[in-house]
Amino acid sequence: MHQFEVQSIFDGFTLFGQQINFTNSALWMFIVLGLIYVFMLGGMKRELVPGRWQMMVEGLTGFIDNMIASSIGPEGKKYKPWVFTIFMFILFANLLGMMPFGILPGVHPFTVTSQFTVTGVLAVISFSIVLIVGLWKHKLKFFSLFVPHGTPIYMLPLIIPIEIVSFMVRPFSLALRLFVAMIAGHILIKVFANFVIQGIDVGGSGIAIALLSFVFIVFVSTLELLVCAIQAYVFALLTSLYINDAVNLH
């Protein structure tokens, strides 16, 4: 599990009695942000005949725009910056954590989305937007979200608490889904990698186990690359759907 440890790179400063250090998690988040900046900068040339880079950027922005339009409607455009930001951050962070930087001496790759604190902050910000938008736009009528349309009056004492609990669980499930998907895939790859090393050390029939484990590593790595994109999409989609509840009170 050492690949998920947050380690201090150098000491920072003291704030309210707490030591604030620059960690490997912070370093890789800055790397993710830098890669996103370069990617977006290179794809925003606005050439009349777009190149491949510009087409990739326009394709991603168009993809998020269509998702928001179908999830929220015309009012969704004002929330596009946040939804696009979390989609890009999660996508790049997931993919960066899958890159084989560990083969370089002194480089230890780190998947920031394998930390529940990171995914939790993203989920809390999304949930805060939902609450702020809902209360700002609908005032007390926002709480009608906990009363499904057509619910019989005698069922309200049971339905309302269930709806409230399911609503409050949203940020936790949003953060946990991404965190578990990333940490589980990385652990599985590490387990098979350990089988490869042990099989080679044993020799004989262990070589066959090592080869089979290597095949599993290739399969799981390919699956993980797909999961990286799916998890970014799911996080952005659920955020859009939750915002839709606050905007349209569905």
Secondary structure, 3 states (H helix, E strand, C coil): CHHHCCCEEEEEEEECCEEEEEEHHHHHHHHHHHHHHHHHHHCCCCCCCCCHHHHHHHHHHHHHHHHHHHHCCHHHHHHHHHHHHHHHHHHHHHHHHHCCHHHCCCCCCCCHHHCHHHHHHHHHHHHHHHHHHHHHHHHHHHHHHHCCCCCCHHHHHHHHHHHHHHHHHHHHHHHHHHHHHHHHHHHHHHHHHHHHHHHHHHCCHHHHHHHHHHHHHHHHHHHHHHHHHHHHHHHHHHHHHHHHHHHHCC
